[in-house]
């Protein structure tokens, strides 16, 4: 694969010049603000207290949970585990929602730490003081992707990396993982709403970011960073035009970027 080229060299000037022009703004019409009435009615009221869902030799799923944790996994292997350490119940619920095989989750203390269990049924249910459990759709209301993309891209600790690796930007992996989180959020909100030319550059920057993560070099780091920054700067006005939710910065179930931190290399819920 060829090294990533600067966006301007790929003819991105038309995208950069558009900023927040009228054709891009129509998506906000009819957008539902964070925490609609239906979401608030289902969570946390759907959570069952003092219930744990045991494996019982039949009900666990063993899946890759590295997007949510890097410790507390079965035999210390977070790429194939039915459990992981989680700082908040909401992370457990979100993991179950996003993992196809999961139908139920349970969250509580085990071996001195807070653990999330992922299950394919609720048949292993038992009474257990202090544990919580819920079905797949029992999950905190999602933050809008436009908001997540904007917040991630505007982190001061990420802007410190715009000039490349330095004392202010020592960890290329965490910086690029944060850009990958931002652009994944952008892809979701942009799908079907940006024109083909704009989506081409979104996909190109995403592919270059993934390729860099697979083989990081200081030489290509500033180019990939610059391309991400140019893309997000071009679309900043459009992203900012979406309804902005209120978020509790102390809520550990929120991604790092919402709480002012870079993502971890494998997960945006841990450092």
ABEGO torsion letter per residue (X at the ends): XBBBBBAAAAGAAAAAAAEBBAAAAAAABGBBBBGBAAAAAAOAAABBBGBBBBAGGAABBBBBAAAABABGBBGGBAABBABBBBABAAAAAAAAAABAABABBBBBBBGGBBBBBBBABAAABBBBBGBBBBBAABBBBBBBAAAAAAAAAABAAAAAAAAEBBAABABAAAAAAAAAAAAAAAAAAABGABBAAAAAAAAAAAAAAAAAAABBBAAAAAAAAAAAAAAAAAAAAAAAABBBBBBBAABAABBAAAAGBBBBAABAABX
